Amino acid sequence: MKVVIADDEPLARERLRALLAEHPGVGVVGEAANGSEALHVCAQVQPDLVLLDIAMPGVDGLEAARHLSQFEPRPAVVFCTA
């Protein structure tokens, strides 16, 4: 499974990356610090799953998810927020 992590906190991205590394068959194929970056990365790598923080500068996670719903193939989205 190809995963993109989008969170404006580097430590949060690091923690999610470490948790996912424990699962065979799951690979982080991209990371982003805001919603705009997440959309750009997702357009390039076509992930199966996007882990999105809700509160990010610029384009937030909710807006990014709205745009991701138009992608084909459409990735699954899980909101990860503190």
C-alpha positions in Angstrom: 0.0 0.0 0.0 1.4 3.4 -1.0 0.9 6.1 1.7 1.3 9.9 1.7 1.6 11.7 5.0 0.5 15.4 5.2 1.1 17.2 8.4 2.7 20.6 9.1 4.5 19.2 12.2 7.7 17.3 11.3 7.6 15.3 14.5 4.1 14.1 13.7 5.2 13.0 10.2 8.1 11.2 11.7 5.9 9.4 14.2 3.5 8.3 11.6 6.3 7.1 9.3 7.8 5.1 12.2 4.4 3.4 12.9 3.8 2.6 9.3 7.4 1.1 9.0 6.3 -1.7 11.3 3.8 -3.0 8.7 5.1 -5.1 5.8 3.6 -4.0 2.5 3.0 -0.4 3.6 5.4 2.2 2.2 5.5 6.0 2.6 5.9 7.3 -0.9 5.6 11.0 -0.1 5.2 13.6 2.6 3.9 17.1 2.7 3.8 20.0 5.1 0.5 21.5 3.9 -2.5 20.7 1.7 -1.1 22.3 -1.5 2.0 20.1 -1.2 -0.1 17.1 -0.4 -2.1 17.5 -3.6 1.0 18.0 -5.7 2.6 14.8 -4.2 -0.5 12.8 -4.6 -0.9 13.8 -8.3 2.7 12.5 -8.8 2.7 9.2 -6.8 -1.0 8.2 -6.9 -1.1 6.8 -3.3 -3.7 4.3 -2.0 -4.0 6.2 1.3 -3.4 9.8 2.4 -3.0 10.5 6.1 -4.0 14.2 6.5 -3.8 16.6 9.4 -6.8 18.9 9.5 -5.2 22.1 10.6 -2.4 23.1 8.2 -1.3 26.5 6.8 -2.7 27.5 3.5 -4.9 24.7 2.1 -6.0 22.7 5.2 -6.7 19.0 5.3 -10.4 19.4 4.8 -9.9 21.4 1.6 -7.2 19.0 0.4 -9.6 16.0 1.0 -12.3 17.7 -1.1 -9.8 18.0 -4.0 -8.6 14.4 -3.5 -12.1 13.2 -3.9 -11.8 14.2 -7.6 -8.6 12.2 -8.2 -8.7 9.1 -10.3 -8.0 6.7 -8.8 -9.3 8.2 -5.6 -7.1 7.6 -2.6 -8.6 6.7 0.8 -8.2 9.6 3.3 -7.7 9.3 7.1 -7.6 12.4 9.2 -4.8 12.3 11.8 -4.9 15.3 14.1 -3.9 16.1 17.6 
